[in-house]
Amino acid sequence: MSGIIYYFSATGNSLQAAKVIAQKIDAEVVKITTKTSILCDKDVIGFVYPTFYWGLPALVARFTKKLKIEGNPYIFAVTTCGLSSGGALGQLNDILNKKGQQLSFGKTIRTVANNITKYRIKQKSISKLVQSQNKKANEIAEAVAKKQKNNIPKVGIISKAFYQLYLKEYPNSDKGFLVTSDCISCGTCQQVCPSGNIILKNGKPVFQHHCENCLACLHWCPKNAIEWKKTTIKKQRYHHPQISCSELKTNKE
């Protein structure tokens, strides 16, 4: 049996889940970027990604639409979220259905909510949620190893409404980013950006307006030199304690 897990992760929550599951089923773990291969002939295909605005990250949606799947594989998905996963599983299933495929199994893992443009991270809850996340990922791994199936929830009206707002706003959301004088020109922001949306000019990050709104650049900046408007000032940054920055770097110089 050959397997692959495609993942999208900004702060490491989804990558950690993907790694736990991959170890159990002996699958390759591949980051979804604008350059990820779209050919797949594996027997088991997994998708692990965060929930954005009660829906599927746009990059994951675009990738799945282009993905050329051979055969009749067992396909599963895991979405991580801080609150509700909304239509994040149903939207992926809808895309697969149009390709003559379907999700056999889908689950949600509650993780540390890290969209600090909207709220603060609850420091006291991190350790407990990380332990819970790993436990849930192991349970899902057991189910996937046995090729279990379950019902995938359909996308509700409220989820669709929130998601349409996201699709309208996310490409230009980077206009809200500010780079402070604390920037040391290390290039970390550029390297962790999954969509290649950041370039360095005179050693400073410049945003190209095809942002995924994932906030990886903000959370991984070693000097907290990236802010989103004034809403993130003095707010704690976050990344999964078992994931290193180097694991998420895509655009390495």
C-alpha positions as CSV (number, residue, x, y, z in Angstrom):
1,M,0.0,0.0,0.0
2,S,1.4,3.4,-1.0
3,G,0.2,6.6,0.7
4,I,0.6,10.3,0.6
5,I,-0.6,13.1,2.8
6,Y,-0.9,16.6,1.3
7,Y,-0.9,19.3,4.0
8,F,-1.2,23.0,4.3
9,S,0.0,24.5,7.6
10,A,0.9,28.0,8.8
11,T,1.9,27.5,12.5
12,G,2.4,23.7,12.4
13,N,-0.9,22.4,13.8
14,S,-1.9,20.7,10.6
15,L,1.7,19.5,9.9
16,Q,1.9,17.9,13.3
17,A,-1.4,16.0,12.7
18,A,-0.2,15.0,9.2
19,K,3.1,13.6,10.7
20,V,1.3,11.6,13.3
21,I,-1.0,10.0,10.8
22,A,1.7,9.5,8.2
23,Q,3.9,7.6,10.7
24,K,1.0,5.1,11.4
25,I,0.2,4.4,7.7
26,D,3.7,4.8,6.3
27,A,2.8,7.7,4.0
28,E,4.8,10.5,2.4
29,V,4.1,14.0,3.7
30,V,4.0,16.7,1.1
31,K,3.4,20.4,1.6
32,I,0.8,22.1,-0.6
33,T,2.3,25.1,-2.4
34,T,1.9,26.7,-5.8
35,K,4.6,24.3,-7.0
36,T,3.4,20.9,-5.6
37,S,3.1,18.2,-8.2
38,I,-0.5,17.6,-9.3
39,L,0.0,13.9,-10.4
40,C,-1.0,11.2,-7.8
41,D,-1.2,7.5,-8.2
42,K,-1.2,6.5,-4.5
43,D,-3.5,3.9,-3.0
44,V,-4.2,6.2,0.0
45,I,-4.5,10.0,-0.3
46,G,-4.9,12.3,2.7
47,F,-5.5,16.0,3.0
48,V,-4.7,17.8,6.3
49,Y,-5.3,21.6,6.5
50,P,-6.6,24.3,8.8
51,T,-10.1,25.8,8.6
52,F,-10.3,29.3,7.2
53,Y,-13.5,31.2,7.8
54,W,-15.5,28.0,8.3
55,G,-14.1,26.7,5.0
56,L,-11.3,25.3,2.9
57,P,-8.1,27.3,2.5
58,A,-8.1,28.7,-1.1
59,L,-4.7,27.2,-1.8
60,V,-6.0,23.8,-0.9
61,A,-9.1,24.2,-3.0
62,R,-7.0,25.3,-6.1
63,F,-4.6,22.4,-5.6
64,T,-7.3,19.8,-5.3
65,K,-9.1,21.0,-8.4
66,K,-5.9,20.6,-10.4
67,L,-4.9,17.3,-8.8
68,K,-4.9,14.4,-11.2
69,I,-5.8,11.3,-9.3
70,E,-5.3,7.9,-10.8
71,G,-7.3,4.8,-9.9
72,N,-9.8,4.5,-7.1
73,P,-7.8,5.4,-3.9
74,Y,-9.0,5.6,-0.3
75,I,-9.2,9.4,0.4
76,F,-9.4,11.0,3.8
77,A,-9.2,14.5,5.1
78,V,-8.5,16.1,8.5
79,T,-9.2,19.8,9.2
80,T,-7.8,21.6,12.2
81,C,-9.6,24.4,13.8
82,G,-9.8,26.6,16.9
83,L,-13.6,26.8,17.0
84,S,-15.7,25.3,14.3
85,S,-14.7,23.5,11.1
86,G,-17.9,24.7,9.3
87,G,-17.9,23.4,5.7
88,A,-14.1,22.7,5.5
89,L,-14.6,18.9,4.9
90,G,-17.8,19.2,2.8
91,Q,-16.1,21.7,0.4
92,L,-13.2,19.4,-0.2
93,N,-15.6,16.5,-0.8
94,D,-17.6,18.6,-3.3
95,I,-14.4,19.3,-5.3
96,L,-13.5,15.6,-5.3
97,N,-17.0,14.6,-6.4
98,K,-16.6,16.7,-9.5
99,K,-13.5,14.7,-10.3
100,G,-15.3,11.4,-9.9
101,Q,-13.7,10.8,-6.4
102,Q,-15.0,11.2,-2.9
103,L,-13.8,11.4,0.7
104,S,-14.2,8.1,2.5
105,F,-13.3,9.5,5.9
106,G,-13.1,13.0,7.4
107,K,-12.5,14.3,10.9
108,T,-11.9,17.6,12.7
109,I,-9.1,18.2,15.2
110,R,-9.5,21.1,17.6
111,T,-6.2,23.0,18.0
112,V,-4.9,26.3,19.3
113,A,-6.8,29.1,17.7
114,N,-4.1,31.3,16.2
115,N,-5.8,34.0,14.1
116,I,-4.6,36.9,16.3
117,T,-6.0,39.5,14.0
118,K,-9.4,38.5,15.6
119,Y,-8.5,37.4,19.1
120,R,-5.8,36.6,21.6
121,I,-4.2,33.2,22.1
122,K,-5.1,31.7,25.5
123,Q,-1.7,30.8,26.9
124,K,-3.1,28.5,29.6
125,S,-4.9,26.3,27.0
126,I,-1.9,25.6,24.7
127,S,-0.4,22.6,26.6
128,K,-3.8,20.9,27.1
129,L,-4.8,21.4,23.5
130,V,-1.5,20.1,22.1
131,Q,-1.9,16.9,24.1
132,S,-5.5,16.6,23.0
133,Q,-4.6,17.2,19.3
134,N,-1.9,14.5,19.3
135,K,-4.3,12.0,21.0
136,K,-7.0,12.8,18.4
137,A,-4.5,12.5,15.5
138,N,-3.5,9.0,16.8
139,E,-7.1,8.0,16.9
140,I,-7.6,9.2,13.3
141,A,-4.5,7.4,12.3
142,E,-5.9,4.1,13.6
143,A,-9.1,4.6,11.7
144,V,-7.3,5.5,8.5
145,A,-5.0,2.5,8.8
146,K,-8.2,0.3,8.9
147,K,-9.6,2.3,6.0
148,Q,-12.7,3.2,8.0
149,K,-15.5,5.3,6.4
150,N,-17.9,7.9,7.8
151,N,-20.4,10.4,6.6
152,I,-19.0,13.7,5.4
153,P,-21.1,16.7,6.5
154,K,-22.5,18.9,3.8
155,V,-21.7,22.6,3.6
156,G,-24.3,24.7,5.4
157,I,-25.7,28.1,4.4
158,I,-23.9,30.0,7.2
159,S,-20.6,28.3,6.3
160,K,-21.0,29.3,2.7
161,A,-21.7,32.9,3.7
162,F,-18.5,33.2,5.8
163,Y,-16.5,31.5,3.2
164,Q,-17.6,33.8,0.4
165,L,-16.4,36.7,2.6
166,Y,-13.0,35.0,2.9
167,L,-12.7,34.4,-0.8
168,K,-13.5,38.1,-1.5
169,E,-11.0,39.5,1.1
170,Y,-8.1,37.1,1.3
171,P,-6.0,38.0,-1.8
172,N,-5.5,41.6,-0.7
173,S,-5.5,41.0,3.0
174,D,-1.8,41.5,3.0
175,K,-2.4,45.3,2.6
176,G,-2.9,45.3,6.3
177,F,0.6,44.0,7.1
178,L,3.1,46.4,8.6
179,V,6.9,45.7,9.0
180,T,8.5,47.4,12.0
181,S,12.0,48.6,12.5
182,D,12.7,45.4,14.5
183,C,13.0,43.5,11.2
184,I,16.5,42.0,10.8
185,S,16.2,41.0,7.1
186,C,16.5,37.3,7.9
187,G,14.0,36.2,5.2
188,T,12.0,33.8,7.4
189,C,8.7,35.4,6.3
190,Q,9.6,34.8,2.7
191,Q,10.7,31.2,3.3
192,V,7.5,30.1,5.2
193,C,5.0,31.7,2.9
194,P,3.2,28.9,1.1
195,S,2.1,31.0,-1.9
196,G,5.3,32.8,-2.6
197,N,3.6,36.1,-1.7
198,I,6.6,37.7,-0.1
199,I,9.8,39.0,-1.7
200,L,12.6,40.9,-0.1
201,K,13.5,44.4,-1.4
202,N,16.5,46.1,0.3
203,G,16.3,43.4,2.9
204,K,12.6,44.1,3.9
205,P,9.5,42.0,3.1
206,V,7.2,43.3,0.4
207,F,3.8,41.6,-0.1
208,Q,2.6,40.8,-3.6
209,H,-1.2,40.7,-3.0
210,H,-1.9,37.0,-3.6
211,C,-1.9,36.3,0.2
212,E,-3.5,33.1,1.6
213,N,-4.3,34.9,4.9
214,C,-2.5,32.1,6.8
215,L,-0.4,34.5,9.0
216,A,2.7,32.2,8.8
217,C,4.9,35.2,8.2
218,L,3.6,37.0,11.3
219,H,3.8,34.0,13.7
220,W,7.3,32.8,12.6
221,C,9.1,36.2,12.5
222,P,11.8,35.8,15.1
223,K,11.6,39.4,16.1
224,N,7.8,39.8,15.9
225,A,8.5,42.5,13.4
226,I,5.3,41.9,11.3
227,E,2.0,43.3,12.5
228,W,-1.4,43.2,10.9
229,K,-2.7,46.8,11.2
230,K,-2.8,47.6,14.9
231,T,-4.8,44.5,16.0
232,T,-1.8,42.2,16.6
233,I,0.4,44.6,18.5
234,K,1.7,43.1,21.8
235,K,-0.3,39.9,21.1
236,Q,1.4,36.6,21.7
237,R,2.6,34.7,18.6
238,Y,2.2,30.9,18.3
239,H,3.6,27.8,16.6
240,H,3.1,24.2,17.5
241,P,5.8,23.3,20.1
242,Q,6.7,20.1,18.2
243,I,7.2,21.7,14.8
244,S,10.3,23.7,13.9
245,C,10.4,26.7,11.5
246,S,12.7,24.8,9.1
247,E,10.1,22.2,8.6
248,L,7.7,24.8,7.1
249,K,10.2,26.6,5.0
250,T,9.4,26.3,1.3
251,N,11.1,29.1,-0.5
252,K,14.6,28.5,0.7
253,E,17.4,30.6,-0.8
